[in-house]
Amino acid sequence: MANRGHMKKVLIVSAHPEPQSFNAEMARHAERVLTAAGHVVRRSDLYAMEFNPVGSAADFGERGNPDYLNYAIEQRYNQASGSLAPDISAEIEKLQWADLLVLNFPLWWCSVPAILKGWIDRVLVSGLCYGGMRFYDRGGMVGKQAMLALSLGGREHMFAADGIHGEIAPLLSPIQRCTLAYVGYEVLPPFIAWHVPYITRNARQNLLAEYTAHLEGVDALTPLTFSRMADFDENLRPRTRIPVED
């Protein structure tokens, strides 16, 4: 890291079904690089854990309303009562422990694999991570950082401003803005491994070298900019509005 004296606690959540994949190697590589730099790393390999991605009433040991399942409200109730399902509680403990969360995944249909989406749904619980005007810079994860590390089949030029798919930043917005920043994380620029299924072994090694530099320079990365609650009123309308001409 840029500041080797600043030890971070890092949680890597990885989501690829093939342990021999380059994406899975990215997660292991990050663990090695960060550990060598003096950081403490834990990893949740969701497929290896056979993590259940399906949110349901079984997630709650108690029910605030046994007659109707409002998932977010039951999350809040069970978080407060300490009665969330054990697999959720175990991941929340890691989440609260970590200074930096790394989501490591292949980009499928411009989104995360279902198992990672289920981890987000079940683990970023209402009442702890967000809720009651507690989001963005007032969210439950304020003071922590998060970063995406992803691989995909497309070439970089395909995701340029004039590329066939358009810029990649808006495609990542549901994860970076509406998930990580929403619950209070300071979101760092992602690491993207392009065109992975179609490149040579040497090219893959070059990508890992680039990822090493990204990880070693993480303290110097400029966080992405998202909404600040102070810029909005009690109705979440902008305090400074641009006048519309007639």
C-alpha positions in Angstrom: 0.0 0.0 0.0 1.0 3.6 -0.4 1.1 3.9 3.4 2.5 0.6 4.6 2.1 1.7 8.2 -1.7 1.9 7.8 -3.0 -1.6 8.4 -6.5 -2.3 7.0 -8.9 -5.1 7.8 -10.1 -6.3 4.4 -13.1 -8.5 3.5 -13.1 -10.0 0.0 -16.4 -11.4 -1.1 -15.8 -13.5 -4.2 -18.5 -14.9 -6.5 -17.3 -17.2 -9.3 -18.5 -20.8 -9.7 -15.2 -22.1 -11.1 -12.2 -22.2 -8.7 -9.8 -22.4 -11.6 -11.1 -19.3 -13.3 -9.1 -16.1 -13.7 -11.7 -14.3 -11.6 -11.2 -16.7 -8.7 -7.5 -16.2 -9.1 -8.0 -12.5 -8.8 -9.6 -13.0 -5.3 -6.7 -15.2 -4.2 -4.2 -12.8 -5.7 -5.7 -9.9 -3.8 -5.5 -11.8 -0.6 -1.8 -12.6 -1.1 -0.9 -9.0 -2.1 -2.8 -7.4 0.7 -1.5 -9.9 3.3 2.1 -9.3 2.1 1.5 -5.6 2.5 0.7 -6.1 6.2 -3.1 -6.1 6.0 -5.4 -8.6 7.6 -7.6 -10.3 5.1 -10.7 -12.5 5.3 -12.5 -14.0 2.3 -16.0 -15.1 1.8 -16.0 -17.4 -1.3 -19.8 -17.6 -1.8 -19.8 -20.7 -4.1 -17.4 -22.6 -1.9 -19.6 -21.7 1.1 -22.7 -22.7 -0.8 -24.2 -19.4 0.4 -28.0 -19.3 0.2 -28.9 -16.3 -2.0 -32.6 -16.4 -1.5 -34.1 -14.1 1.0 -37.2 -15.5 2.8 -39.0 -15.8 6.1 -36.5 -18.4 7.1 -34.0 -15.6 7.6 -35.8 -14.5 10.7 -35.9 -16.3 14.1 -38.6 -13.9 15.2 -41.3 -12.1 13.4 -42.4 -8.6 14.0 -45.4 -9.3 11.8 -46.1 -13.1 11.4 -48.9 -12.5 9.0 -47.2 -10.5 6.3 -43.5 -10.6 5.2 -42.0 -7.1 4.7 -38.4 -8.2 4.3 -36.7 -4.9 5.1 -38.8 -4.3 8.2 -38.2 -7.9 9.4 -34.5 -7.4 8.9 -34.6 -4.3 11.1 -36.6 -6.1 13.8 -34.4 -9.2 13.8 -31.2 -7.2 13.7 -32.3 -5.4 16.8 -33.3 -8.6 18.6 -30.3 -10.6 17.5 -32.4 -13.2 15.8 -31.2 -13.1 12.2 -30.3 -16.5 10.6 -26.8 -17.7 11.5 -25.3 -17.4 8.0 -26.4 -13.8 7.8 -25.1 -13.0 11.2 -21.7 -14.5 10.3 -21.4 -12.3 7.2 -22.5 -9.2 9.1 -19.8 -9.8 11.7 -17.2 -9.8 8.9 -18.8 -6.7 7.4 -18.6 -4.8 10.7 -15.0 -6.0 11.2 -13.7 -4.9 7.8 -12.3 -1.4 6.9 -12.4 -2.3 3.2 -14.9 -4.4 1.4 -13.8 -5.9 -2.0 -16.6 -7.4 -4.2 -14.8 -9.8 -6.6 -17.0 -11.1 -9.4 -17.5 -11.7 -13.1 -19.8 -9.1 -14.8 -22.8 -11.0 -16.0 -25.5 -9.1 -17.9 -23.9 -5.9 -16.6 -24.6 -7.0 -13.1 -23.4 -9.3 -10.4 -24.0 -13.1 -10.3 -27.2 -14.1 -8.5 -25.3 -15.5 -5.5 -23.6 -12.1 -4.9 -26.9 -10.2 -5.4 -28.4 -12.6 -2.8 -25.5 -11.8 -0.4 -26.3 -8.1 -0.8 -30.0 -8.6 -0.3 -29.6 -10.7 2.8 -26.5 -9.2 4.5 -26.8 -5.4 3.9 -29.7 -5.4 6.4 -32.0 -2.5 7.1 -31.5 -1.0 10.5 -27.8 -1.6 10.4 -26.6 -0.6 7.0 -29.4 1.9 6.1 -32.9 3.1 7.0 -34.6 6.1 8.5 -32.7 8.7 6.4 -29.5 6.9 7.1 -27.9 6.5 3.7 -25.1 7.9 1.6 -22.8 9.9 3.9 -25.1 9.1 6.9 -25.4 5.3 6.1 -24.4 2.6 8.5 -21.1 1.9 6.7 -19.7 5.4 7.0 -16.0 5.4 7.7 -15.5 2.3 5.7 -14.4 1.8 2.0 -15.5 -0.5 -0.7 -14.2 -1.4 -4.2 -15.2 -3.6 -7.1 -12.8 -6.1 -8.7 -14.4 -7.6 -11.8 -13.7 -9.4 -15.0 -15.7 -9.5 -18.2 -15.5 -10.8 -21.7 -15.8 -7.4 -23.5 -13.0 -5.3 -24.7 -12.3 -1.9 -23.1 -13.1 0.1 -26.3 -16.6 -1.5 -26.4 -17.3 0.4 -23.1 -16.0 3.8 -24.2 -18.3 6.8 -24.5 -18.7 6.1 -28.2 -18.5 2.3 -27.7 -21.3 -0.1 -28.6 -22.3 -0.6 -25.0 -21.6 2.9 -23.8 -19.5 3.9 -20.8 -19.1 1.3 -18.1 -19.6 3.6 -15.1 -23.3 4.0 -15.6 -23.6 0.2 -15.9 -21.9 -0.2 -12.5 -24.0 2.5 -10.9 -26.6 0.0 -9.4 -23.7 -1.6 -7.5 -21.4 1.4 -6.8 -24.0 4.1 -6.2 -27.3 2.4 -5.3 -25.7 -0.3 -3.1 -22.2 0.6 -1.7 -22.4 4.4 -1.6 -26.1 4.1 -0.5 -25.2 2.3 2.7 -22.3 4.8 3.5 -19.2 3.3 1.9 -16.6 5.5 0.4 -16.3 3.8 -3.0 -12.9 3.5 -4.6 -12.4 3.2 -8.4 -12.9 -0.4 -9.6 -10.3 -2.7 -11.0 -11.6 -4.1 -14.3 -10.0 -7.1 -16.1 -11.1 -6.8 -19.7 -11.6 -9.6 -22.3 -10.5 -12.3 -20.0 -11.8 -15.5 -21.7 -10.0 -14.6 -24.9 -6.6 -13.5 -23.9 -3.3 -15.4 -23.5 -1.7 -16.6 -20.3 0.9 -13.8 -20.5 -1.9 -11.2 -20.9 -3.6 -12.6 -17.8 -0.3 -12.3 -15.9 -0.1 -8.7 -17.0 -3.6 -8.1 -15.7 -2.6 -9.5 -12.3 0.5 -7.2 -12.3 -1.9 -4.2 -13.0 -4.1 -5.4 -10.2 -1.1 -5.6 -7.8 -0.4 -2.0 -8.6 -4.0 -1.1 -8.0 -4.1 -2.8 -4.6 -0.7 -1.4 -3.5 -1.9 2.1 -4.4 -5.3 1.8 -2.8 -4.6 4.4 -0.2 -3.8 6.9 -2.9 -7.0 6.2 -5.0 -9.4 9.1 -5.3 -12.9 8.0 -4.2 -15.8 8.3 -6.5 -18.2 11.2 -5.8 -21.8 10.5 -4.8 -24.7 12.3 -3.1 -24.3 14.1 0.3 -27.3 14.3 2.5 -26.5 17.9 3.5 -27.2 18.9 -0.2 -30.9 17.7 0.2 -33.8 18.9 2.3 -36.0 16.9 4.6 -38.0 15.8 1.5 -34.8 14.8 -0.3 -35.1 17.6 -2.8 -32.0 19.4 -3.8 -31.4 22.5 -1.6 -30.0 24.4 -4.6 -32.2 23.9 -7.6 -31.4 25.0 -11.1 -34.2 27.3 -12.3 -36.2 26.2 -15.3 -36.9 28.9 -17.9 -40.5 29.3 -19.2 
